[in-house]
Amino acid sequence: MKRFLTLSLVVLALVACGKKDVEPTASAKEPPALPSDVQSVATAANSTVTTSTIVPATPGAGDTPVVATDAGGSIVATGEFVSPVRSELSAKLPGRVGAMFVDEGSRVSKGQPVLALETDYVRLNLQRAEADTARAKAMTDDARRDVERKKGLLATNAVPQATFDRSQAAYDQANAALQSAQAQASMFRQQLADSTLRSPIDGVVAEKRTDVGQRLGDNTVALVIVQTSPLRLRFRVPERYLASVHKGQPVKATVDPYPGQAFTGHVSVVGGVIDTATRSLLVETEFPNRDGKLRPGLFARVELNPSNQ
């Protein structure tokens, strides 16, 4: 009896497994159809495709790509504002810093004093040179009067030619000494003027590398000044825009610190060489920045509308 029950259970188990193996897999249900009033909207949304071309940005302007949008009919790019002039100021003569007139971030104008060296010894040397100049001038004047007097006597044969020649030689020597003293005084005046370092451009102090009491050697950079007006923004565009981007074309730029405000500029340079790696060309734009809001190193989004010349 037990044996019969065992065989019955085995048979039932095999039958159950067979049913599972042959049971068909349920097919995925199809999604319900959209109502007729929204089918046209869905079809239009799926058919709208915006194409764009991404080109690596120009070296030095970060890794932000330049995006040229075809659908909008304009070129939209990102780049970094850079200063067209960067001046590293160093004193013409070595010396110790006596005064600093600016700090990092200070705005300066062309010709404005930014640093002064100690000038005590230069002033003393100048005073001595001026005294030597005055003494040499007195001797020259005396020698000139003697020559004029001897010339009159020589005309009447009152003195021999040799006497007149000696007076003329004395005058020439005195005049040479005067010129030497004047040159020495001029040199010390120039050193005194060179002890004051002045800004060569209108801009802002980007780096301050020295301070009062420090000694500056030959070619030691004391300050770095960058021009802030105008500023330049560079980016690359696909080669297909070569015929529609030209010098003088207006551009607009926006920056994060001033949301909603657009800054206007113009194309200043269109690259003459196509980059074979990216199939793009360089475009450089210039912004007046008269109000000084834009700063070198600031990232910006620029928009340029292509046009045919």
PyMOL commands that set and color helices and strands:
alter all, ss='L'
color gray80, all
select helices_A, chain A and resi 2-22+36-47+120-155+161-194+239-241
alter helices_A, ss='H'
color red, helices_A
select strands_A, chain A and resi 52-55+66-69+74-82+86-90+95-100+107-108+113-117+196-198+203-208+215-216+221-227+231-238+250-254+263-270+280-287+299-304
alter strands_A, ss='S'
color yellow, strands_A
deselect
rebuild
show_as cartoon
